[in-house]
Amino acid sequence: MGIINVSPDSFSGDSVKEIEEAVAQARQFVAEGADILDIGGESTRPGSKPVSVVEEIQRVVLVIRAINAEIDIPLSVDTYKPEVASCALEAGVDMINDVWGLKEGDELARIAAEKGVPIILVSNQREQPASDIIPAVINDLELAVSKALSVGVDPDKIMLDPGIGFGKTVEQNLELIYRLGEIRTLGRPVLLGTSRKSFIGGVLNTTENDRLEGTAATIAIGIANGSDIVRVHDVKAMARVARMSDAIVRRV
């Protein structure tokens, strides 16, 4: 999954501001091996300012339409706002990526159920940090799955993300990747989003744009421990890491 940020304040410094620039990035990512593109209009970095519904819609909808007109792979919208998700689906996205894992309400799940699209549920501890991270994440995801099922989301269209970097310490992020197999016991496909995140910088003492090798290590180990989708900024390099890891772990 290649990340396309149309917010001006992405933590990784890879924001795109023009529609043509976003389409060009989408074309490049597909050529480099992306299977899914995730489009977001609001930064999720710690301390970022919230964006209004209207502004977020304005940022993502035209970009989604333009990419959808040229690119023939699934598109995802990275949002926790039902209004944004609805407009994005109308514009051509194929799935919803909820970074709050339905903690903002179940309306996103209702939309996913109504439209018959997949939804990614993220375990986010930013409002309630946990001392014992694995049980906290599992409990978080179990509650989110239960909410989604209760409003009619197809069980086969629920994906789980342990939420690397969302309210976790460096050690907790490392533990989650090491024990990712325990997230697999929930019986859903697992998405791993480690790309360029601060815990890598915490280990390697590197800036956001100097975390390629650190990201690669997390991707390889994440796949070995059961991740099905990896969400990345550096598509070409990480697609190769994923292919090599799959060849070893899954023989594909």
C-alpha positions as CSV (number, residue, x, y, z in Angstrom):
1,M,0.0,0.0,0.0
2,G,1.6,3.3,-1.2
3,I,0.9,6.4,0.8
4,I,-0.3,9.5,-1.0
5,N,-0.5,12.5,1.4
6,V,-2.5,15.5,0.2
7,S,-2.2,17.2,3.6
8,P,0.4,20.0,3.7
9,D,2.0,18.8,7.0
10,S,2.8,15.1,6.6
11,F,5.3,14.0,9.2
12,S,7.5,12.4,6.5
13,G,7.7,15.5,4.4
14,D,6.2,13.9,1.3
15,S,3.0,16.0,0.9
16,V,1.7,16.6,-2.5
17,K,-0.2,19.9,-3.2
18,E,-1.4,19.7,-6.8
19,I,-3.7,17.1,-8.4
20,E,-1.2,16.5,-11.2
21,E,1.5,15.9,-8.7
22,A,-0.7,13.3,-6.9
23,V,-1.5,11.5,-10.1
24,A,2.2,11.4,-11.1
25,Q,3.0,9.9,-7.7
26,A,0.2,7.4,-8.1
27,R,1.6,6.4,-11.5
28,Q,5.1,6.1,-10.1
29,F,3.9,3.9,-7.1
30,V,2.1,1.5,-9.4
31,A,5.1,1.2,-11.7
32,E,7.2,0.5,-8.6
33,G,4.9,-2.3,-7.3
34,A,2.1,-0.8,-5.3
35,D,-1.0,-2.9,-5.1
36,I,-3.2,-0.4,-3.2
37,L,-3.0,3.4,-2.8
38,D,-4.0,5.1,0.4
39,I,-5.0,8.7,0.1
40,G,-5.2,11.0,3.1
41,G,-6.1,14.7,3.5
42,E,-5.4,15.2,7.2
43,S,-2.0,14.5,8.9
44,T,-2.0,11.9,11.6
45,R,1.3,12.9,13.1
46,P,1.3,13.7,16.8
47,G,0.4,17.4,17.5
48,S,-1.0,18.0,14.0
49,K,-4.0,20.4,13.8
50,P,-7.4,18.9,12.9
51,V,-8.8,19.8,9.5
52,S,-12.5,20.7,8.9
53,V,-14.7,18.2,7.1
54,V,-15.1,20.6,4.2
55,E,-11.4,21.2,3.8
56,E,-10.6,17.5,4.0
57,I,-13.2,16.7,1.3
58,Q,-11.8,19.5,-0.9
59,R,-8.3,18.0,-0.5
60,V,-9.1,14.4,-1.3
61,V,-12.1,14.2,-3.7
62,L,-10.6,15.8,-6.8
63,V,-7.3,13.8,-6.3
64,I,-9.3,10.6,-5.9
65,R,-11.3,11.2,-9.1
66,A,-8.1,12.1,-11.0
67,I,-6.2,9.0,-9.8
68,N,-9.2,6.7,-10.3
69,A,-9.6,7.9,-13.9
70,E,-6.0,6.7,-14.7
71,I,-5.1,4.0,-12.2
72,D,-6.6,0.5,-12.1
73,I,-5.7,-0.6,-8.6
74,P,-7.8,-0.3,-5.4
75,L,-7.8,3.0,-3.7
76,S,-8.2,3.6,0.1
77,V,-9.2,6.8,1.9
78,D,-7.4,7.5,5.2
79,T,-10.0,9.3,7.3
80,Y,-12.1,8.9,10.5
81,K,-14.8,11.3,9.3
82,P,-18.0,9.7,7.9
83,E,-18.7,12.7,5.6
84,V,-15.2,12.4,4.0
85,A,-15.5,8.7,3.6
86,S,-18.9,9.0,1.9
87,C,-17.6,11.6,-0.6
88,A,-14.4,9.6,-1.2
89,L,-16.4,6.4,-2.0
90,E,-18.6,8.4,-4.4
91,A,-15.4,9.7,-6.0
92,G,-14.0,6.2,-6.5
93,V,-12.2,4.8,-3.5
94,D,-12.7,1.1,-2.7
95,M,-12.0,0.9,1.0
96,I,-11.9,3.0,4.3
97,N,-8.9,3.3,6.5
98,D,-10.0,4.4,10.0
99,V,-7.1,5.5,12.2
100,W,-9.3,5.7,15.2
101,G,-10.7,2.2,14.9
102,L,-14.4,3.3,15.3
103,K,-13.6,5.1,18.6
104,E,-15.2,8.2,17.0
105,G,-18.4,6.3,16.5
106,D,-19.7,3.5,14.3
107,E,-20.9,5.6,11.4
108,L,-17.8,4.6,9.3
109,A,-18.7,1.0,9.8
110,R,-22.3,1.7,8.8
111,I,-21.1,3.3,5.6
112,A,-18.7,0.4,4.9
113,A,-21.6,-2.0,5.4
114,E,-24.0,-0.1,3.2
115,K,-21.5,0.2,0.4
116,G,-20.1,-3.3,0.8
117,V,-16.5,-2.1,1.0
118,P,-13.6,-3.2,3.2
119,I,-12.7,-1.2,6.3
120,I,-9.3,-1.1,8.1
121,L,-9.6,-0.8,11.9
122,V,-6.6,0.8,13.7
123,S,-5.7,0.4,17.4
124,N,-5.0,3.9,18.6
125,Q,-3.8,4.7,22.1
126,R,-3.3,8.4,21.8
127,E,-6.1,9.2,24.1
128,Q,-5.5,6.4,26.5
129,P,-1.9,5.1,26.7
130,A,-1.5,1.5,27.9
131,S,1.1,0.0,30.1
132,D,0.6,-3.5,28.8
133,I,0.4,-3.0,25.1
134,I,-0.5,-6.4,23.6
135,P,-3.6,-7.0,25.6
136,A,-4.6,-3.4,25.1
137,V,-4.3,-3.6,21.3
138,I,-6.1,-7.0,21.1
139,N,-8.9,-5.7,23.3
140,D,-9.1,-2.5,21.2
141,L,-9.3,-4.4,17.9
142,E,-11.8,-7.0,19.3
143,L,-14.2,-4.1,20.3
144,A,-13.8,-2.5,16.9
145,V,-14.5,-5.7,15.1
146,S,-17.6,-6.3,17.3
147,K,-18.9,-2.8,16.4
148,A,-18.3,-3.4,12.7
149,L,-20.0,-6.7,12.7
150,S,-23.0,-5.4,14.7
151,V,-23.8,-2.8,12.0
152,G,-23.5,-5.3,9.2
153,V,-20.0,-5.1,7.9
154,D,-19.1,-8.3,6.0
155,P,-16.7,-10.3,8.2
156,D,-14.4,-10.9,5.2
157,K,-14.0,-7.2,4.6
158,I,-12.5,-6.3,8.0
159,M,-8.7,-5.7,8.2
160,L,-6.8,-4.9,11.4
161,D,-3.9,-2.5,12.0
162,P,-2.1,-2.6,15.4
163,G,-1.5,1.1,15.1
164,I,2.3,1.4,15.2
165,G,3.1,4.9,16.4
166,F,-0.4,5.8,17.6
167,G,0.1,6.4,21.3
168,K,2.8,3.8,21.8
169,T,6.3,4.0,23.2
170,V,9.3,3.0,21.2
171,E,9.5,-0.3,23.2
172,Q,5.8,-1.0,22.7
173,N,6.1,-0.5,18.9
174,L,9.0,-3.0,18.8
175,E,7.1,-5.4,20.9
176,L,4.0,-5.2,18.7
177,I,6.1,-6.1,15.6
178,Y,7.8,-8.9,17.4
179,R,4.5,-10.3,18.7
180,L,2.4,-9.6,15.6
181,G,1.4,-13.2,15.4
182,E,-0.9,-12.6,18.4
183,I,-2.8,-10.0,16.4
184,R,-3.2,-12.7,13.7
185,T,-5.2,-14.8,16.2
186,L,-8.1,-12.4,15.8
187,G,-8.6,-14.1,12.4
188,R,-8.5,-11.0,10.2
189,P,-5.9,-9.8,7.6
190,V,-3.3,-7.6,9.3
191,L,-2.0,-4.3,7.9
192,L,1.3,-3.0,9.2
193,G,2.2,0.7,9.0
194,T,5.8,1.3,10.2
195,S,7.1,3.4,7.3
196,R,9.6,6.2,8.5
197,K,7.9,6.4,11.9
198,S,9.6,7.9,14.9
199,F,10.3,4.7,16.8
200,I,12.7,3.8,14.0
201,G,14.4,7.2,14.6
202,G,14.4,6.4,18.3
203,V,16.4,3.2,17.6
204,L,18.6,4.4,14.8
205,N,18.8,8.1,15.7
206,T,17.8,9.2,12.2
207,T,15.5,11.8,10.7
208,E,12.2,11.0,8.9
209,N,13.9,10.9,5.5
210,D,16.7,8.6,6.6
211,R,14.8,5.6,7.8
212,L,14.8,3.4,4.7
213,E,16.8,0.6,6.2
214,G,15.0,0.7,9.5
215,T,11.7,0.6,7.7
216,A,12.9,-2.3,5.6
217,A,13.7,-4.3,8.7
218,T,10.3,-3.7,10.2
219,I,8.6,-4.7,7.0
220,A,10.6,-8.0,6.6
221,I,10.0,-9.0,10.2
222,G,6.4,-7.9,10.1
223,I,5.8,-10.1,7.0
224,A,7.6,-13.0,8.7
225,N,5.3,-12.6,11.7
226,G,2.1,-12.5,9.7
227,S,1.4,-9.1,8.1
228,D,-0.6,-9.3,4.9
229,I,-0.4,-5.6,3.8
230,V,2.4,-3.1,4.4
231,R,1.7,0.6,4.2
232,V,4.8,2.5,3.0
233,H,6.2,5.7,1.6
234,D,9.1,4.2,-0.3
235,V,7.2,1.8,-2.6
236,K,10.0,0.6,-4.9
237,A,12.3,-0.5,-2.1
238,M,9.6,-1.9,0.2
239,A,8.0,-3.8,-2.7
240,R,11.3,-5.6,-3.2
241,V,11.6,-6.3,0.6
242,A,8.0,-7.7,0.6
243,R,8.6,-9.9,-2.5
244,M,11.8,-11.3,-1.0
245,S,10.2,-11.8,2.4
246,D,7.2,-13.6,0.8
247,A,9.6,-15.8,-1.2
248,I,11.1,-17.0,2.1
249,V,8.1,-17.1,4.4
250,R,5.2,-17.9,2.1
251,R,7.1,-19.4,-0.9
252,V,5.3,-17.1,-3.3
